Amino acid sequence: MENWQEVYASAKQRCHKCRCCPQCNGAACRGETPGPGGKGSGNAFVRNIDMLKQVFITMDTISENTEISTQTDFFGHEVSLPVYAAPISGIRLNYGADLDDLTYTQELVEGCLAAGSLAFSGDGMYDEMFCGPMDIIAKHQGYGIPTIKPWSESDMEWRIKLAKEGKALAIASDIDASGLTNLRNSVTPVGFKNVEELKKIKKMAEMPVILKGILSVKGARKALEAGVDGIIVSNHGGRVLDDCLSGIEVLEDIVKAVDGRMKIFVDGGFRSGNDVFKALALGADGVLIGRPISHAVIGDGANGVKLYLEKIQLELKEAMAMAGCKTIKDIQREHVCVKF
């Protein structure tokens, strides 16, 4: 396939649970979990989209005609754009696609690398839901970020060991997965982690550790206390708590509290390069995108992911040009107006 429109049309035919709505905003799939929707009323998923619409880009069209670069770094590794694939597992269960998690991750990792980006891989209630994706990252020289659910200490320990053996660039833990009902009630349930437990995880890892699911200044300060290297400001796509705030709403306050002491990423409702620009202007180091990238994999595998990320990159460059920004570092708070 040659463009995103073709990939999207293909995904719509191949998804039997997700509707692949023209505007992926959570309205049509409220409460569909398992499935692609948000928890309960679905308000948290919908809010992610709505609040991004309340951030506006400020134009500055008197500037030099110089090349625009979206290049940045991820813990010392150069990437072409500050946009990454969010960790998703259970692709068949949640999307109704004829695709297992292993094949999904293979296409995802290769597509991200082809676009000059990186993928966060998923985890699940069965060991192979972590082991398979981790093996794929290892086969790609560690270019990926395995994401570990908040299991017991022993279950997290062997997963971290695999990540180290596979030379992963970093590991992540979506600690908010304690709000996923199906995992909380599984044979090996997930649970909450306190600061001391997180310190142990950081010590075990011996590599950058990123906590996903931070949604308050208080949570960010605890992450700093634990000594982790980065956080992902996230409400898990609205899938762990109904009626909570969106990542974009709390991002700026968290950035101020952290004050450059660790990397800050954000996810939740990002659908365009303009959305990415907004997050960068509010202080994020990068953005994770989930559902649309899943559609890209389902629609046309690695090529679909590459086409989607290239589309996002082009949109980001256009926003940067119209705001007078030539590099990612040029994007500052003055380039957006927030109306919430």
N, C-alpha and C positions, 0 to 999 in steps of 0.2 A: 504494500500500500504506500501511497505517496503523500498523503496529508492526513491531518487529524480528523477531518470530517469522515473520511473513509473508515478510519480506525473506530471512531465512535459508532458509526452505523453497524459495523461488524460486532462490536461489543453488545449493542442493543439486541442483536439477534441471538447472541450466545449466552446472555444472562437470563436465567429463568426465575430468579428471586428479585434481584435488583432491577428496577425499571429503566435504569440509565436515563434519567430525566434530562431534558435539554439544559435545565438549571438544577444542578445537584444541590438542593437546599434542604433536604430532610422533610419537606412538607408531605410528600406522597407516601413516605415509609415510616411515619410516626409510630413508635412502639414496636417496630419489627426487629426484635432481637430474640433468638438468632435471626439474621437477616442484616440488611445494610443500614437500618434505621437507628434513631436515637432512643434512649431508654424512656419508658413511661409515656408521657405525652409527646415526647420528641422535641420539647421546647429548647433544650440545650443545643441540639444539633442545629435547629432553625436559627437560634440566636447567634451561633457562630457566623452564619452568612449575613444576617441582618446588621450586626454590629460593624462588620467590615465595610458595609455600605455607608456607615456614618463617619468614615474617615475619608477625607478628600485631599487630593494632590494639588499643591500650589505650583503654578506654572512660572517659569523664568526663561523666556525665549531669547534674551539677549546674551549670547555666549559664543564661544569659539567653535569652529567647525573641526573638532578633533574626534578621533575614534573613541567610541564608548566601550568600556570593558566591564563585564560582570564577573570577572575572575576574583576569587577569594581563596581562603584556605580553611581546611578542616583539621585542626590540631596538627598543623605542619604539612598536611597533604594538600596540594594545589587542586582546586576544583574550578570548573568553568562558570559555575553559577551557584549562588547560595541557596539552592533548592534541592531537597533530598526526598527520597521515597520513604513514607512513613511505614512502620512495621504493621503488617496485616497477616493474619493466619486464618485458617478455616475458610479458604476461598470458595470451596464447593458448598459448604454449609451456609455461608452468609450471602453468596452471590448467585448460587445455583448454576455456576459455570462448570463445564466438564473439564476441570483442571485440578490436579492435586497440588498440595503446597510445595512439593519439591520442584515440579515443573514451573510453577508460578515464580518461585524464588530464582530459579535458573534464568528465566527470561527477564525478570526484574533487575537482577544484578547486572546482566550483560547490557540491558538497555540503558541503565543509569551510567555505566562505564562508557558506553558509546557516546553519550551526551556530555561526558566529562563531569558526572555527578556521582553520588554514592547512594546505596540503598541500606535502610535499616531492615533487617529480617525479623520475622515473627517467632512466636513460641506458643505452645498450647498444652492441653491436658495430657497429651501422649508424648513420650520422649522423642519419638521420631519427628515431631513437629518442630523441635529445636535442632536435633542432630542433622537432619537432612539439609535444611538451609545453611547451617553452620559449615557443613562439608562443602557446599557450593562456594561459600565465601573463601574457605581455605584453598579451594582449587583456583580461585582468582586472586591468589597472593595476598589474601586477607583484606581485599578492598571491599569492605562492607562492615556494617555495625550490627552484630547479633543482639537481639533484645530479649531479655530474660524476665519472665514474670516473677513476682515476689513470692517464690516458693519457700519451703523450709531451708535452713542454712545448708544442709547437706545437698539438697537438690540444686541450689544455686551454685554450690561449690564445684560440682562436676561439670556444670555448664560453663562456668568461668574457666575451668581447666581446658575444656575443649576450645574455647575462644582463644586462649593463650597459645595452645598448640597450633591453631590455625592462623596465628599471627594477625588476628583482627586489628584494625586500626584503633578501635575503641569498643566498649560494650555499653549497652543501655539497659535500663530496667524500668519498665512501665509500672511503677509502684501503685498507680491508681487502678490497676487491674483487680485490686481487692474489691472493687465495686462491680465486677462482672459476675452476675449471679451464677452462671453455669460453671465458672471456675471456682467460685467460693464453695460450691456444693460438690465439687469433684472428689474423686478418690484421694488425690493428693492436692488438697485445697491451697489456694493462695491466701496470703494474710498481709497485715500491715507490718511495716518495718519502722523501728525507732532509730534515733540518731546513732546509737552505739552499734546497732546491727548494720547500719549503712557504712559506718567506719570500717567494720570487718570486711564488708564487700569490697570497699576501696582498697584495703590492704591486700586482699586476696588477688585482686585484678592485676595489679602492676602495669596498668595501662589506663588511658583516660576512661572515666566512668561518667555516664550521663543519666540523670534521673528524669524520667518522663511522667508527667502528671502533676506538675507543680502549678497551683492556681491562686497563690496568695503570697504576699510579702513574707508572712510568717513561715510558710513552707520553704520559700527561697532561702531564708536565713538558716533554717534547719539544714538545708542542703549544703550551705556554706560551712556550717559547723561540722557536718559529716566529712568534709574535705573532698567532695566530688568535683569533677572538672567542668561539668556543664549541666544544664537543666533544659527540659522542653516544657514550656508553658502550654498546658493542654488540658482539655476536659475529656480526652479520649473520644473525640468525635461525638460528644454528647451521649456516650454509651454507658457511663458508669454512675451518673447522678443527674436526675431530672432537675430542671429549673436552676441550674448553676450558671455562673458567669461564663463568658467566652474568653478565650486566650487573649484576644486583641484588647479587651477591656482592661485587663489587669497587667498587661505587658509593660507599659511605661513605668508604673509604680515599682514593679519588680526590677526593672533595669536600674532605676535610681537606687534601690536598696542594695543591689549587688555591686554596683559601682565598679564594674570591670574586673571583678575578682574571679569570675568564671564565665564560660560561654553561655549564651542564652539563645535558645531556639524556640520556635513557636509553631503550633499547628492548629487546625480547626477552621474549616470553611474557606481555605485559600483556593481560589479558582482561576486566577489570572496573574499575569506579571504585575499588573497594577496593585493587586492585593499584596504581593510579595514586597513591592516598593513601600507600601504603607507600613508593613512590619519592620522593615529595615530602618525607616525613618523614625520609628518609635523605639529603636535601640536593639532590635534583634540581630543576632549574628547570622541567622539563617532560618529557613522555613521548611517544614515538612508537609507534604501533600499525600493524602491517603486514597480516598475513594476514586478520584479521577485517574490516578496512576493505576489503580486496580483495573479500571475500565480499559486503560491502554494495553495492559498485559493481556487481558481477556480478548480484546479486539485484534491485536496483531503482535503479541509477544514482545520481544526485545525491540523490534522496529517500532512498534506502537509507543513504547516508553520513550524511545529516542525522539520520535516525532512530537510527542506531547511536551517533553522538556524543552525541545527547540522552540516550540510555540510559546511557552512560558518565558523563555530567555528573550525572544524577540519582543514580546510585550513589555518585559522589564526594561529592555534597552530603549523602547519608545517612550516609556514613562520617564526614564532617566534623562533622555534628550530634552523632553518638554519641560523638565524641572531644572535643567541646567547642570545636571550631574554627569560627570565623565567616568567616574569609578564608583565602586560600592562604598568606599570610605567617604565620598562626597555627599552621600545621602544622609541628611541630618533632620532633626526635629522640625526645623523651620520649613521643611518641604511638604508638610501635611497639616491639615486643619481637622481637629477632632470635634465632633458634634454630639458625643454622648457624655 
